[in-house]
Amino acid sequence: MGRKFFVGGNWKCNGTTDQVDKIVKILNEGQIASTDVVEVVVSPPYVFLPVVKSQLRPEIQVAAQNCWVKKGGAFTGEVSAEMLVNLGVPWVILGHSERRSLLGESNEFVGDKVAYALSQGLKVIACVGETLEQRESGSTMDVVAAQTKAIAERIKDWTNVVVAYEPVWAIGTGKVATPAQAQEVHEELRKWLAANVSAEVAESTRIIYGGSVTGANCKELAAKPDVDGFLVGGASLKPEFIDIINSAT
Ligand SMILES: O=C(COP(=O)(O)O)NO
């Protein structure tokens, strides 16, 4: 398969300087698999990005949790892709379900953000996922395909894209998807990429799972053939994140 395992830590809107110091210490002192085996990217809030980047061991990269949809300027409160590149931040999470639901980010807006971030040289963790209502109505794949299509219509090169399947009903709820549920959607997503982009992109693009991943459930999920890693929320703030990083070994 040849897809390097990928573990992202999404700190969301959390952290004080003391808490950030403690998390960085855990990350710097943890026994983690080599970068040949796993790619690790942690995503602090914007305000902590420079200090975390400066203090983290070199094997662990950083990501922003969002960025603006076009070149910076008169967009009060926004942070541009160019600023992240200027800071040496290599990754950005885009299209997280919390932004789609709380801030009304549409599939098209997320697609535009992904295209612009890539054009500026950022690497992107692009989030997709359905709500409980959508799953219960049997429209999971329709939703996830539409979210992915809005990205595919706007980009040509998938080299720097990781797709994060994060079922909304599993985020922050403790109701983790079963390994079979995760595998089913990841496999269908990969088939969608093969049919609508290319076999090569389908084969090489990492599709990672997010939604109540913990040190206790990560191994079983990681064992599934189309689960290429994780995007972890709550547990990325805890020592168990080290176990999740090592879950593919
Ligand atoms: O939103 C998530 C997952 O959050 P939890 O692990 O806390 O469910 N990742 O981006």
PDBQT file of the ligand as one rigid body, heavy atoms in Angstrom, charges set to zero:
ROOT
HETATM    1  O1  LIG A 301     -12.870  16.774  15.873  1.00  0.00    +0.000 OA
HETATM    2  C1  LIG A 301     -12.055  15.891  15.948  1.00  0.00    +0.000 C 
HETATM    3  C2  LIG A 301     -12.235  14.691  16.853  1.00  0.00    +0.000 C 
HETATM    4  O2  LIG A 301     -12.488  15.152  18.156  1.00  0.00    +0.000 OA
HETATM    5  P1  LIG A 301     -12.586  14.051  19.350  1.00  0.00    +0.000 P 
HETATM    6  O3  LIG A 301     -11.373  13.152  19.199  1.00  0.00    +0.000 OA
HETATM    7  O4  LIG A 301     -12.538  14.871  20.599  1.00  0.00    +0.000 OA
HETATM    8  O5  LIG A 301     -13.884  13.320  19.118  1.00  0.00    +0.000 OA
HETATM    9  N1  LIG A 301     -10.929  15.955  15.234  1.00  0.00    +0.000 N 
HETATM   10  O6  LIG A 301     -10.711  17.003  14.384  1.00  0.00    +0.000 OA
ENDROOT
TORSDOF 0
